[in-house]
């Protein structure tokens, strides 16, 4: 397992670095350093937090120019990550009402219709971002947003940590769920993929009753017409329900 750096530094930047560059450490460090270079001067002027030592600033400056990354690459990676996450999200949604149909093949058929992209493109995106697919799916399920709510005592840091809780819940589900078939493998197979996870000693946040999010994952159930497209008819089900999975340690 590879561990998210959410106990130190800037968890938001570190998490985005993993989501966009799950397999490219050099570009991941470069991207994170560029994010740091953007917000650190603002924090410094506002006297927010302790100033960074000169050695740390130098290491950030070196990392920021260590690999070429342009906006076109960031946009392409974002789109591919979203496509990978959408396939996992759709698969989880199918499993809520038609678990016997909840496969990557069925999910990719639906996403192919949704996006107009080829099955080959969807497969490549999923393969490339599979180590972080649970993060992308969690991001999609929360409306593609990160934000705090200071009026409810819910900071931006709280939101990032709750997001990680949501993603780990999806990962736990996907590494446990199997089709009811002989020799079926888990949807996400730990024996084949080195997933990005929370550190083993990381305590998930304890939600306040006023917080807008509590770590539970709200998984939509697909409309009947969607499932008919892949030759199945769903059971009657509510359009959306909260699903609470135990946190994966």
Secondary structure as UniProt FT lines:
FT   STRAND          2..3
FT   HELIX           11..20
FT   HELIX           25..45
FT   TURN            46..47
FT   HELIX           54..64
FT   HELIX           71..97
FT   HELIX           99..101
FT   HELIX           104..115
FT   HELIX           119..129
FT   HELIX           130..132
FT   HELIX           133..141
FT   TURN            142..143
FT   HELIX           150..152
FT   HELIX           156..176
FT   TURN            182..183
FT   TURN            190..192
FT   STRAND          196..197
FT   TURN            200..201
FT   TURN            209..210
FT   STRAND          217..220
FT   HELIX           224..228
FT   TURN            229..231
FT   STRAND          240..243
//
